[in-house]
Amino acid sequence: MIKAIFFDVDGTLFSHRTNSISDSSKLALKKLKQQGIKSFVATGRHILELKEMPMEDVEDLEFEGFITLNGQYCYNRNEVIYSQPIYKNDLQNFRDSLKNYAYASCFFEKDRKYLNYCDEAVREVYQRMASPIPEIINPELTAMEPVYQISVYGIAETEEWRLQKLMPNCQFSRWHSLAIDVLSAQGGKARGIEAVLSHYGIKKEECMAFGDAMNDIEMLDYVGIGIAMGNGKEQVKSHADYVTEDAEHDGIMNALKNYDVL
């Protein structure tokens, strides 16, 4: 029996072709709540970015909780369930490196996000995300605050070794040709889901997850039933138990019906 379902946002709940959540997906979320099945967001985004998207207020969709920043910060309406900032030494190494390799980077704290500067790569990525560009702040002025994730823009795959050398206690997830997320090696969507399920006393065999991107693979592997969207990457689909239609063609609703959840 399915007791919890985790939904990626971009390309899964939210279609960037229509800039919206489909009516069938909104209906599915409503029906899941009526049946007592808990729905959770599982996204690489910060909660501020969710609220900035051109869609209904995330609060109106009545999710039980949120796994944000690729599992680095997880909470429900009452409390923080799990948080894992980047280790201070790794973070300082990265800040120091910006003096020599000036990658445009976005730093994500608990309640805010900010860039060190903005360039064409940043503008292209945020246009694709349908989100406003964050404010610009010198990261050296915020050195005391925990940072849960860093998004680095304009860095080629052949240059990722620089980050790996600077930040040995981190993992790296590329989600755009011009963008890579940096997070703690102890983080990730699967780790966030594990913490949330433990909090609610739900077994992983009793949950499903929907995703379409590379940073969704680990959660599709972790849960009882992993669903890949039709618009997802082929590598993601190879890790899924079932491949459904795309985000704007009732993919979520059809998969839930296929497994007799709805």
C-alpha positions in Angstrom: 0.0 0.0 0.0 1.4 3.4 -1.0 1.5 5.9 1.9 3.7 8.7 0.5 4.7 10.1 -2.9 7.6 12.4 -3.8 7.4 14.8 -6.7 10.2 16.5 -8.5 9.1 20.0 -9.8 10.8 21.0 -13.0 9.8 18.8 -15.9 7.7 16.6 -13.6 5.0 18.6 -11.8 5.8 21.8 -13.7 6.0 21.9 -17.5 8.3 24.5 -18.9 6.5 24.2 -22.2 3.2 25.4 -20.8 4.7 27.2 -17.7 2.1 25.6 -15.5 1.1 22.5 -13.6 -1.5 20.5 -15.5 -5.1 20.3 -14.3 -4.8 16.5 -14.0 -1.7 16.8 -11.8 -3.5 19.3 -9.5 -6.5 16.9 -9.4 -4.2 14.0 -8.6 -2.7 15.9 -5.6 -6.1 16.7 -4.3 -7.3 13.1 -4.6 -4.1 11.8 -2.9 -4.8 14.0 0.1 -8.4 12.9 0.3 -7.2 9.3 0.4 -4.7 10.0 3.2 -1.6 9.6 1.0 1.1 12.1 1.8 2.6 14.1 -1.0 6.0 15.8 -0.8 7.9 18.1 -3.1 11.5 16.8 -3.8 13.3 19.5 -5.7 16.7 21.0 -6.3 15.1 24.4 -5.8 15.0 26.6 -2.8 11.6 27.3 -1.4 11.9 31.0 -2.5 12.3 29.8 -6.1 9.2 27.7 -5.8 7.3 30.7 -4.7 8.7 32.7 -7.6 7.6 30.3 -10.3 4.6 31.2 -12.5 2.3 28.7 -10.8 -0.2 28.4 -7.9 1.2 29.2 -4.5 2.9 25.9 -3.4 1.0 26.3 -0.1 -2.3 26.0 -1.9 -1.3 22.6 -3.3 -1.4 21.2 0.2 1.9 19.2 0.2 2.7 17.5 3.5 6.3 18.7 3.3 9.2 19.8 1.2 12.6 18.2 0.3 14.5 21.2 -1.0 18.0 21.9 -2.3 18.4 18.3 -3.4 17.7 16.9 0.1 19.8 19.4 2.0 16.9 21.1 3.7 13.7 19.1 4.5 10.7 20.3 6.5 7.0 20.1 7.0 4.6 22.9 8.1 5.7 22.5 11.7 9.4 21.7 11.9 12.7 21.1 10.1 13.1 17.3 9.6 16.6 17.2 8.2 19.3 19.7 7.2 22.9 19.2 6.0 24.9 22.3 5.1 28.2 22.2 3.1 31.2 21.7 5.4 32.8 25.0 6.4 36.3 24.0 5.0 34.9 23.1 1.6 32.8 26.3 1.5 35.8 28.5 2.4 37.9 26.7 -0.2 35.3 27.5 -2.8 35.0 31.1 -1.7 38.8 31.5 -1.9 38.8 30.0 -5.4 36.5 32.6 -6.8 39.4 35.0 -6.7 41.2 33.0 -9.4 38.3 31.2 -11.2 35.4 33.7 -11.1 32.5 31.4 -11.8 29.1 33.0 -11.4 27.6 31.1 -8.4 24.5 31.2 -6.4 24.7 30.5 -2.7 21.6 29.0 -0.9 21.1 29.6 2.8 18.1 28.7 4.9 16.1 31.9 4.1 17.9 33.5 1.2 19.8 33.0 -2.0 22.3 35.3 -3.7 24.8 35.5 -6.6 28.4 36.7 -6.5 27.7 38.2 -9.9 25.6 37.7 -13.0 26.7 36.8 -16.5 25.1 35.4 -19.7 25.1 31.9 -18.4 23.1 32.9 -15.3 20.6 34.8 -17.4 20.1 31.8 -19.8 19.6 29.3 -16.9 17.2 31.5 -15.0 15.2 32.2 -18.1 14.8 28.5 -18.6 13.8 28.1 -14.9 11.2 30.8 -15.2 12.6 32.5 -12.1 13.9 36.0 -11.4 17.7 36.4 -11.1 18.7 36.5 -7.4 20.3 39.6 -5.7 24.1 40.0 -5.9 26.0 40.0 -2.7 29.7 39.6 -2.0 29.9 36.0 -0.5 32.7 37.0 1.8 30.2 39.2 3.7 28.1 36.2 4.6 30.9 33.8 5.7 29.2 33.0 9.1 25.9 31.7 7.6 25.5 28.0 6.7 25.2 27.3 3.0 23.2 24.3 2.0 23.9 24.3 -1.8 25.8 26.2 -4.4 24.8 26.4 -8.0 27.8 27.1 -10.3 27.1 28.5 -13.8 29.1 28.4 -17.0 31.4 25.6 -15.8 32.2 23.0 -18.4 32.2 19.3 -17.5 35.9 19.2 -18.2 36.5 21.8 -15.4 34.5 20.0 -12.8 37.7 18.5 -11.4 38.5 21.9 -10.0 35.5 21.8 -7.7 36.1 18.1 -6.8 39.6 19.0 -5.7 38.5 22.1 -3.7 35.5 20.4 -2.1 36.3 16.8 -1.2 33.3 16.5 1.1 30.8 17.4 -1.6 29.0 15.8 -4.4 28.2 17.4 -7.8 25.0 17.2 -9.9 24.8 18.6 -13.4 21.2 19.6 -14.3 21.9 22.0 -17.2 24.7 22.3 -19.7 25.6 25.5 -18.0 24.9 24.7 -14.4 26.0 22.3 -11.7 24.8 21.9 -8.1 27.3 21.4 -5.3 26.0 19.9 -2.1 27.3 17.8 0.9 28.3 14.3 0.1 25.9 13.3 2.9 23.0 15.0 1.0 20.9 14.2 -2.1 17.2 13.6 -2.7 17.4 10.0 -1.5 19.0 11.0 1.8 16.2 13.6 2.2 13.5 11.0 1.5 15.1 8.6 3.9 15.0 11.2 6.7 11.4 12.2 5.9 10.2 8.5 5.8 11.9 7.9 9.2 10.2 10.9 10.6 6.7 9.6 9.5 7.4 6.0 10.2 6.9 5.0 6.5 8.8 2.3 4.8 10.5 3.0 1.5 8.6 0.1 -0.1 5.4 2.1 0.7 6.3 5.1 -1.3 6.7 6.3 -4.9 8.7 9.0 -6.6 8.3 10.9 -9.9 11.2 12.6 -11.7 12.8 13.4 -15.0 16.4 14.7 -14.5 19.7 13.3 -13.5 19.4 14.5 -9.9 16.2 12.3 -9.6 18.0 9.0 -10.4 19.0 8.3 -6.8 15.5 8.8 -5.5 13.9 6.6 -8.2 16.4 3.9 -7.2 15.6 4.4 -3.5 11.8 4.2 -3.3 9.5 1.3 -3.8 8.3 2.5 -7.2 10.2 5.0 -9.3 8.4 6.7 -12.1 10.2 8.5 -14.9 8.4 11.2 -16.9 8.1 10.7 -20.7 10.0 14.0 -21.2 12.9 12.7 -19.0 16.4 11.8 -20.1 16.9 8.3 -21.3 19.4 7.6 -18.5 16.8 8.5 -16.0 14.2 6.2 -17.6 16.6 3.3 -17.4 16.4 3.6 -13.6 12.6 3.7 -13.4 10.1 1.0 -12.7 7.7 2.6 -15.1 7.9 5.4 -17.7 4.8 7.5 -18.0 3.7 10.3 -20.3 5.2 13.8 -20.1 4.4 16.5 -17.7 1.7 18.2 -19.8 0.0 15.0 -21.0 -1.3 13.6 -17.7 1.9 11.7 -16.9 1.4 11.8 -13.2 -2.3 10.9 -13.2 -1.8 8.1 -15.7 1.0 6.5 -13.6 -1.1 6.7 -10.4 -3.9 5.0 -12.2 -1.6 2.3 -13.7 -0.6 1.4 -10.1 -4.1 1.6 -8.8 -3.2 4.4 -6.4 -6.0 6.5 -7.8 
